[in-house]
Amino acid sequence: MEKKLMDMLFQIIEDDPQLKVIETTKDLTSERLRLRASIGRAINRLKEMEKEIDLDLTDEDIQLIHKYALPKNALEAVPEHLTVSEVAQLIEVSPQMVRRKCMTGEILAHRTLNGKGKWRIPANQFMTHPRFEELVMKYQLLRESSEKVASTMVKLAEKDEKSLQDA
């Protein structure tokens, strides 16, 4: 499997005329810039291939792929419900359009406060959306950042407690 994947990646690189332009252009003044541009181009080409493959996949297939393709525990970072703004960013429409889709039932959601409050939009209905991985990674980074802040605060509190005991 690994060899097949590597062969496919090398084929992408060899067949892409844009990568040949990157190698020869004078705009990219260092090897590091050329390498980064090449990686970016290869990633974009892989995303194009991914879209072609995804055309034949079912929603269940895509959910299964997320389970194995995303970093371990990343899905746990995604909240059960998304905000209107988050869904708007995810599906690339305005928040008003998301609200409209919620009202018509196009997006599964319910309102708090007996139908007069904010929309609660279950996140699981977007697991098959092409940009769902971006959302997951955003929450994963947020979670890691929060854990780091919490850890720092605990250390500071312990340090303060120790200094009070010493005084």
C-alpha positions in Angstrom: 0.0 0.0 0.0 2.7 2.4 1.0 4.7 1.7 -2.2 1.6 2.2 -4.3 0.9 5.5 -2.6 4.5 6.7 -3.2 4.4 5.7 -6.8 1.2 7.6 -7.2 2.8 10.7 -5.6 5.8 10.5 -7.9 3.6 10.1 -10.9 1.7 13.3 -9.9 4.9 15.2 -9.6 6.3 13.9 -12.9 3.1 14.6 -14.8 2.4 18.1 -13.5 3.7 20.8 -15.9 3.2 23.5 -13.2 5.8 21.7 -11.1 8.3 22.0 -13.9 7.6 25.7 -14.1 8.3 26.0 -10.4 11.7 24.3 -10.8 12.8 26.7 -13.5 11.3 30.1 -12.5 13.5 32.9 -11.3 10.8 34.3 -9.1 11.4 31.6 -6.5 14.9 32.7 -5.4 15.8 29.9 -3.0 15.5 26.1 -2.9 13.3 26.5 0.2 10.8 28.6 -1.8 10.8 26.1 -4.7 10.3 23.2 -2.3 7.4 25.0 -0.5 5.8 25.9 -3.9 6.2 22.4 -5.1 4.6 20.9 -1.9 1.7 23.4 -2.2 1.1 22.4 -5.8 1.3 18.7 -5.0 -1.2 19.2 -2.2 -3.6 21.0 -4.5 -3.3 18.2 -7.1 -4.0 15.6 -4.4 -7.1 17.6 -3.4 -8.3 17.6 -7.0 -7.7 13.8 -7.1 -9.6 13.4 -3.8 -12.6 15.3 -5.3 -12.6 13.0 -8.3 -12.5 9.9 -6.0 -15.2 11.3 -3.7 -17.7 11.5 -6.5 -18.2 7.7 -6.2 -18.3 7.5 -2.4 -21.3 7.3 -0.2 -21.8 9.4 3.0 -21.0 6.3 5.0 -17.8 5.8 3.1 -16.8 9.4 3.8 -17.6 9.1 7.5 -15.4 6.0 7.7 -12.6 7.8 5.9 -12.8 10.7 8.4 -12.5 8.1 11.2 -9.1 6.9 9.9 -7.7 10.0 8.0 -8.1 12.6 10.8 -5.7 12.7 13.7 -6.5 10.5 16.6 -9.2 12.0 18.9 -9.7 15.0 16.5 -13.4 14.2 16.0 -13.8 14.4 19.8 -12.9 18.0 19.7 -15.9 18.9 17.5 -18.9 20.0 19.6 -22.2 18.2 19.3 -23.8 21.4 17.9 -22.4 24.1 15.6 -23.3 27.8 15.5 -24.9 29.5 12.6 -21.7 31.3 11.8 -19.7 28.1 11.9 -22.1 26.4 9.5 -22.0 29.5 7.2 -18.2 29.3 7.0 -18.3 25.6 6.4 -20.8 25.6 3.6 -19.7 29.0 2.3 -23.0 30.9 2.5 -24.1 33.8 4.7 -25.4 33.3 8.2 -28.8 34.5 7.0 -28.9 31.7 4.4 -28.0 29.2 7.1 -31.0 30.4 9.2 -33.2 30.2 6.1 -32.1 26.6 5.4 -32.7 25.8 9.1 -36.2 27.2 8.9 -37.0 25.2 5.7 -35.5 22.0 7.1 -32.8 21.9 4.5 -30.4 21.9 7.5 -31.5 19.9 10.5 -31.6 22.2 13.5 -33.8 23.3 16.3 -34.1 26.6 18.2 -33.7 27.0 21.9 -36.1 28.9 24.2 -39.3 27.5 22.7 -38.3 28.4 19.2 -37.3 31.9 19.9 -33.6 31.4 20.8 -30.5 30.5 18.9 -30.3 27.7 16.4 -28.7 24.5 17.5 -27.3 22.7 14.5 -26.1 19.1 15.0 -22.5 18.8 13.7 -22.8 15.2 12.6 -24.9 16.1 9.5 -21.8 17.8 8.0 -19.4 15.0 8.4 -19.5 14.3 4.7 -19.0 17.9 3.7 -15.7 18.4 1.8 -14.5 21.1 4.3 -15.4 19.2 7.4 -11.8 18.2 8.0 -10.9 21.9 8.2 -13.5 22.4 10.9 -12.3 19.4 12.8 -8.7 20.6 12.6 -9.8 24.1 13.8 -11.4 22.5 16.9 -8.5 20.3 17.4 -6.1 23.3 17.5 -8.5 25.2 19.8 -8.6 22.2 22.1 -4.9 21.9 22.2 -4.5 25.6 22.9 -7.0 25.5 25.7 -5.3 22.5 27.3 -2.0 24.3 27.1 -3.5 27.4 28.7 -5.1 25.3 31.4 -1.9 23.5 32.1 0.0 26.8 32.4 -2.6 28.2 34.8 -2.4 25.1 37.0 1.4 25.4 37.2 1.1 29.1 38.1 -1.5 28.3 40.8 0.8 25.6 42.2 3.7 28.0 42.1 1.7 30.7 43.9 0.5 28.2 46.5 4.0 27.1 47.2 5.3 30.6 47.5 2.5 31.4 50.0 3.4 28.3 52.0 7.0 29.3 52.1 6.2 32.8 53.3 
